[in-house]
Amino acid sequence: MVSQKTRFDVFKRDDFTCQYCGRKSPEVILEVDHITPRSKGGSDDVGNLITSCRECNRGKSNIRVIPEIPTPDPNKRRTAFHKLCDINAKITEKESELKKLYLLQREAEINCFKVDVEMTQYKINTLTEESMINDPDYKGGSIEEFIIKLYKHIGLLETRIMDDEYKNEVDIKLKLDLDQLYKNTPRLSKKDVLRRVMMQDCQIPPEAIDFILSTSNPERTLTTLLNNIDNDIIMIDTDVVKKFAFLN
């Protein structure tokens, strides 16, 4: 027995129109008809129900009515696939452009710091008591104290320049190496590729590699590790990895 709610849902779906003759309520009395009759195993599911006027429903009797189904267009799949390929190609192109812009941005930031170093050094070389007093960074004290402050500022700028240059090299090289290796060896997992990079390019001992790969984000762990140590001084072993594994 079809419930009142189901009947209404079918009528609403079919816009209160007989699906056989096209007449609407209240011109005709509408009923819910079974596409596959109950006598032939049809269910009361909405998918097997259709809106019919009383005349069409009585005339149909228990004949199974198969609604007209449009023939699928085989070109739709091809068109959709080509569109997907075009979008993927554009994404790859944009990623390449963004990577170049990122490098240019980092280079511009570093150049800004270098100019600041030159300007601060010039300020030191030409510093007088009058220029010191008029300097916006002067907060009181002797000229010697102000010069020391300026030299400290230069030291911070130079440290930032070295850090950014090194971080730029590590981040981009690691990213490019991983992308290139992964594209050339699609059967390898990301961890397999990362292991190869660490062994060949970073020359990290196997036990330290295993520990890096066990962290939640191995790529960031490795980048953080390389950003925070000097390879010429500190051996990259498991203890060193543990020290930096959670800084990412």
N, C-alpha and C positions, 0 to 999 in steps of 0.2 A: 504494500500500500504506500503510495507516494504521499509524503507529508505536505501540509499546506505551505510550509516554508520552502520546501524543495520546488513545489509548483511555482511559487512566486519567483524564486531564483531563476528558473528556466524561462518564465515569461519575460522577466527583466533582461536576461541575457539575449533573448531573441527579439527584444524591442516590442513585445506584445503584438507580434506579427506571426501569422500562420506561415510556416516555412515551406508549405506546399503551394499555396495559391497567392500568398502575399497580402491577404486581407487582414485588417487590424480590428482590435476591439475599440469601440462597442459595436462595430458593424456586424461582427460575427461573435459567436460564443467560442471562447478559446478553451482548449483542453491540453493536457500534457500527454503526449504520445510516446510510445517506446519505439526506438529505431529498430532494435532487434526485439521482437515480441517476447513476452514472458513465456508463451507456450513453446518458444524455441530457445529458451535459456537466457533471455535478456534480463538484465538487472535493473534495479531502480536507481542506479547511479545517475548523477546529472549528465555524465557523458553519453548515456544511452537514452536520454530524454530529449524531446524536441517539442516546440510549440506547434499545435495544429488546431485548425477550426473544427467544429463538430462535424461538418459535412465531409471534410477531407479525412478525418479520423475514421468515420464510419465507412467511407468508401474504400479505405486502405485495408480494412479488416486486419488479418494477422500476417500480411505480406511484409517481409523485411525490406525496409527502405534504406538504401545506401545513399547518404548525402553526397552531393557532387564535391569531389576533392580535386583541386587544381593540380595539374601535372607540374612537378618541381622543375625549375629552370636549372639545367646543369651548369649554365654560365655563372650563376650566383656564387657558387663555391669558388670557382676560378677567380671571379672578380674580387671576392672577399679576401682570398689568399694573396692576390697581387697587391691589394691595398695594405694588408698586413706587412708584406715584404717592404713596401715603400715606406711605411711608418717606421719599421725597424731600421731601415737604412738611414732615415732622417735622424732617428735617435742616436745612432752611431756617429753620424756626422756632427750632431750637436755636442755629443760627449767629447769628441775630439776638439771642437771649437772651445768648449768650456775648459778643457785641460790646458789649451794654449793660453786662454785668458787668465787662468789661474797662475800659470808660470809668469806671465807678464805682470800680473798684480803683485806677486811676491818680489819680482825684480824691481818694480817701482817702489815698493815699501823699503827694500834694502837700500835703493838709491837715495830715498828720502833720509834715511838714517846717516848715510855717508855724507850727504850735504850738511846735515846737522853737526856732524863731527867737524867738518871743515869750518863751518861758521863759528862753532864754539872755540876751536883752536885759534881762529883769527881774533876772536874776542879776547882771548888770553894774551895774545901777542901785542895787541894794541890797547890793552886795558890801562885806564887812568882812574884816579879817584873820582873825577867828574863823570866819566862814562859808567863807572861802577854804580854810583849813586843813582844815575838815571836808568840803570838796567832794571827791567821789570822783575827779574829773578833775584835781585838783591834784597835781602831781608835783614840787613844790618851786619856789623862785624868789620874786621879789618880787610884790607885788600888781599893779604896773604890767605886769609880764611876763604874769601870768595874765589880766589884762584884754585884752591884745593877743591872747593865745591864744583867748579867747572871741570877740573880734571876727572873727578869722580863721575860726572855726567858723561864725559867722553868715554870713560871705561864702560859704563852701562850701555852706551850706544854701540860700542865696538863688540861687546858681548852679544847684544841683540843681533847685530849683523852676522856674526859667526854662527849663532844658533839658527837664525833663519836660513842662512845659506846651506848649513848642514842638514837642517830639517827638510828643506826644499829638495835637496839631493836624495835623502833617504826616502821621503814619501813618494816622490815621483818615480824614482828608480824601482822601488819595490812594487809600486802599482803597475808600471810598464812591464816589469819582468813577469809578474803574476799574470797579467792579461795576455802577454805574448806566449808564455808557456802554456797557459790554459787553452788558448786558441789552437796552438800547434799539437796539443795532446788532449783532445776532448774526452778520452776515456779516463783520464786521471781526475781524481777529486781535487778540490781546492787545497786540502791538507797535503795531498801528494805533491802538488805543484809548489806549495809553500816549503815543504821539506827539501825539495830540490834546490830552491832559491837559497835556503839557509846553508845547505851543504856546499854548494858550488860558489855562490857569490859572497856569502857572509862567513863561510868556513867555521860554522858553529859546531861544537862537539855533539855527537849523537844523543847523549843523555840530556843535554840542554835542549836540543831540538824536541825530544819527546815531551819534556816539561812544557815548552812553549805551546806545542800542539794540544796539550791537555787543558789549556786555559780556555775561557769562554770565547775570547776573540783573539785567535793566534796572530792575525795580521797586525792588529793594533798593539798587541803585546810586543811583537818584534820591533815595530816602529818605535814604540816608547823606549824599549831597551836600547836601541841604537842611538836614539836621541840623547840618552842620559849617561852614556859611558864613552870613554876614549878607547878604541880598539887597540891602540898602541901600548896602552898602559894596563888595562884591566882585561883579564882572560874571561871570555864569555862562558861561564860554567853554570851549573844548575843553581848554585847559591846566588849568583848575580841575577839570573833570570827571576828567581823568587823575589828578589828585592824590588824589581821593577814591574813584575807581572800584573800588579793591581793598581798601577798608576794610570792605566788607560780607561 
